[in-house]
Each structure stands twice: as C-alpha cells, then as structure tokens.
Amino acid sequence: MPVLILSVAVPSRFTLRSRDNEVTYCSASTVAVTAGLLILAPTAAASSIRGGLLRLDAPLVAATLSLLFTLSTLYLAASTNPGVVSREMAAPEEAPSAAPASYCTACCVQRRPRTHHCRHMRACVDRWDHYCVYIGNAVGSGNHRVFVCFILAATAHAALLTWCAALELLGRAQPWRLASATHALAPALLLLYTAPMGAVLACFSAYHLFLISVNQTSYEYAFKKAYTARANPHDRGCLGNWVGFCGGAPSVAAGEAPDVAHILI
C-alpha cells in the first residue's frame, strides 16, 4: 500500500521542454519500486518486529526519521533536472570547424568540457556522473548534491535497520530452544538483508565522497584515468573542491542555468 500511495503522489514523468526537443528524465515507477522494495519493505519489517512505529524505541524512532529524509532526497534526486543541455544553446553551424571534439552530433549541442552524452536519456548532461537506475535519472550538475545526500541517508537508514534487527535478534535468541529460534527468524532475515546492503551503500558513499574530494565525476575517474597522465585540471585541493561542491556546480551555458520547464504528462 505505501508503494501505491507513492506512485500516485509522484508525477508519471518529468520532461524538459525546449524549443527543439523534449527529454524525459524521471519515471515514477522507478521511484516507486526503489522506495517500496529497497526502503519501505525493510522498514516495515523492522517496525513489525520492534512493536510498531508508535513504540517509543530509540533505534526505531531514529530509523523512522532517517526514512523520511531518505524518501525526500530520493524524490528530489529523481525529479530534479540533472543539467540537460537544450538544443537552443548550441551553435551547430560553428561547432564542426571550431571544436569538433566537443560537438554532440546526436543532440546537436555544443558541449562544455565536462558535458557528456547520456544514452539512457538521449541527451547531453552537464558534469554527467552516471545514470542511476534506482532513481530513474542521470546524475549531473543539477542533482549531484541531492544524490549524494540520498546515498548517505540510505546508508544511515540501512545501518539503523541493522541495529534494530541486531537488538531484536540478541533479545530473542536463547540457545537450545526451538521456540526462541523460530521467533528469531524474522530479525535474522532482516539482518541478512540490511547488513550487506548497508555495507554496499557505505562503500558507494565513500567512493562518491572521494570523488568530491578530488573534483572528479565517476565517468572521468573510470575512463579518463586510464589514458591520461596529466594532473586533474579541475582539482583545487580537498577543501576547495568541497567548497565548490557545496556552493554549486558550474552551469551549462555561459554562467546561466538552462531555461527549462517541468511539465506533467
């Protein structure tokens, strides 16, 4: 039921509409599946084994608060324009001779140095990091910060659910008692689900925090590191990189954000 409510509340898709083209960058079904299967289901299980959300239980209250923050950042990361470059910003007639390497023939867009084409969205995205199937959206300059908040919140939420499951398991388990083993099955299964997921999310979060510290995207780190020996031209030092990340990413066109409209279809 919570998944159904979320599906109705979230628009069916978000679209960037420019003079020449439209780019769909968010699917509500993807958000609903991610929220339902990966977040709400284990939370409901933890609530059930701990006695319900109305119980004043510190681990459960903390998990509930982290759930709200995780769902909020999930929605924002999925529904925010990742930095799609619209066609009216391009100069197709000048691009082939001026800078052929930075011209996207698929989008007819003059690309900035850190802009890349996302095949899933069929559009160029400023500071494209990667396409995330869990949010149904690309990660770029427009939603990178909120995406990092989402994975950090999801990591904390998984850790809190693991804490709830471990406390319940330790409280129920009694050696050499079959009934106790049966009662401990639910928290044991929850622990087997949340602990590995929390570990994976922690590694993923650490990876993105490292990329922020060196001012690189996932694409740049994975593919450009192999064929260039030059120092990272975007690196301003760890502190400078974090100040730049928290203060805002470069825009996609001459210092101004693209003129786009969020429309509901």
N, C-alpha and C positions, 0 to 999 in steps of 0.2 A: 504493500500500500504506500509506503513512503516514496518508493520509486515512481509510482503512478502520479503522486502529487507533484513531485519534482518535474516530471515530464510535462505536465500541464502548465506548470508555472514558468518554465523556460521557453522562450520562443523557439519555433521549429527550426529556424536557422537565422544567422545574421549574414547580411550581404553588404559589401562595399559597392556603391553605385557611383560610377564616374560617367563622364560624357561618352566614353567609348566602350566600356565593358562593365561587367558585374563579376564579383568574386565572392563566393560563399566561403565563409571561414569558421563556421561553428555549427555543429549538429547537436540538437537537444538530446537525441537518442544516445549519442556517445557520452554526454554528461550524465544522463540518467543511469546508464549501465555502470559507469565508473563510480558514481555516487552510491548506487544501490548495492552492487556486488562487492566492491572493494572497500567501501567505507561504512555504509549503513548496516549491512548484514552483520559484520563482526561486532559493531557497536551494539546492535540489538541483542546479540548473543551474550555479550559482556553484561549488558543491563539485566538480562534474564537470570544469569547465574549469580549476579550480585544482589538480586532482590528488587530490581526495578529502578527507574530513574528518580522516583520520589524518595528513595532512600538517601539519607544524608551520609553518604560514604565518600570520603575524600578522594580515593582513586577514581571512583565513578563520576563524581562531580567534575574533576579535572578532565576526564575523558569526554564528558559532555560539552564542556567549554571548548576543548580542542576540536571537537566535531563541528561545532558551529563555525569556528574560524576556518577549518579545512574546507567545508562546503562553500563558504563565502569566497575564499580565494580560488577554489575550483571554478566556480561560476564566472568570476572576473577573468581568470586566465583564459577560459574558453570563449567568452563573449567579447573580449577586448580586441580591437584591431591590432594585429601583430606588427604592423608597419608596412602594409601593402603599398607599393608604388603604383599610382594610377597612370594611365597612358597619356593623359594631357600634360604630364610633367616631362615627357620625353621630347627629344628633338630627332626624329627618325631620319630626316634628310641630312643632318650633320653628323650623326653618330658613326656611320661606317668609315668615313675618312678621318674623323677626329680621334676617336677612341674605339676601334672595332672590338677590342677585347672586353670592353665594359658595356657593350650593347647587347641586349637580350632580343634575339630575333623572334622568340616565341611571344613575348609580351610587347615588343616594340617600345622598350623602355630604356632610357639612358641610365645605367646603373652606377650608383656610388661604389667606392672601393669595397665596402663590406656588405653590399647588397647581393643576394643570390636568389636564383630561381627555385621556387618550391614546386616540385612536380605534383604534390598532392593537392595544392591549392591552385595550381596552374597560374601562378603569379609570382612576381619578384617581391621579396620581403627585405626591408632594411635591417641590417645586422641579423640576418637569419641564423638562428642557432640550430634548430632541428624541428621536425614535425612530430608532435606528441599525439599518439593515437588515443591516449587516455583522456585528453581534453578535446580531441577533435579539432585541433587548431595548431598552426605553426607558432613557434616561439621566436619573437624578434624584438626589435627596439620598443615596440608599443606595449608588450605584455611580459617582458623578461623579468622585471622586478616582481610582479604579482605571481608569476610562475614559480620563482624561487621561494616566495612566501608560501605558496601552495605545497611544494615538496617538503619544506621544513615543517609546516603544520602537519602534513601527513605522517612525517617521521615521528614527530612528538605524539601524535594520536596513536600510532601503532605501538609506540613504547608504553603509553599509558594503558592500552588494552592488554598488552603483555603483562604489565604489572597487575592488572585486575585478575587476569587468568591465573597468574602465579600465586597470588594471595589466596584465591579460592581453592586452587589445587592443593596448596600446603595445608589449608584449613580442613579440607575434606579427606585427604589421603590418610589412611591408617593401615599399617602393614598387616597382612594376613587376614583381611576382612573383605569378603567378596562384595558386600553391600557398599562398603566405602569405595571400592574400586569402580563400581557402577556409577556412583554419584560423582566421582571424579572424572568421568569420561568427557563430559561437556567442557569443563575448563581445560582439560588436557588437549582436546581437539582445537579449542580456540588458541591455546598457547602454540600449538604446532602450526597454526595459520599466521598468527600475528608476529611471532618471533622472527621467522625467516623474512617476512615482508618488511618488518622494521629494519632488519639488517640490510636488505637491498636498498631501501629508501635512504638509510643512513649513508651508504656508500655513494648513492646517486647525489645526495645533498652535498657530501664532501667534495665530490667531483665538480659540481657547479660552483661551490664556494672557492675552489682552487682556480677555476676559470675566471671568476670575477677578480681574483687577486692578481692575475696576470693579464687581465683585459683581453681575453680570447673567447670566441664562441666555440661550441662543440665542433662545428664544421671546420673552423680554422685549426683547431688543435688536432683533430683526427686526420685531416687530409693535407694541410699545408705544411705540417711539421716534417713530413716525410721527404719533401723535395725542396726545402729551403733551409739554408744555413744562416740566413740573416736573423738578427735580433728582431723581436716583435716590435714593429714601429708604433704600435698603439699602447705599449706598456709605459705607464707613468709612475711606476713604483706601486707597491701594495696599497699604501694609504691613498695615493692619488687615484688609483683605479677604483677603490671603494667609494671615494668621494664622487667620482664621475658616475658610478653605477647608481648610487643613492640619489644623486642630484638630477639624473635624467640622461637619457641616451641621445645621440645626435639625431636630428630629424631626417626626413627622407628627401627634402628638396629645399635647398638654399636657406636652411635655418627655420623653415616653417613646416608644420605638420600638414599632411595631405588633407584636402577638402573632401571628406567622405561623409556619407550619411548611413546610419544604422537603420535599416528598414526591416519590418517584419513581413515575412512571406508565408 
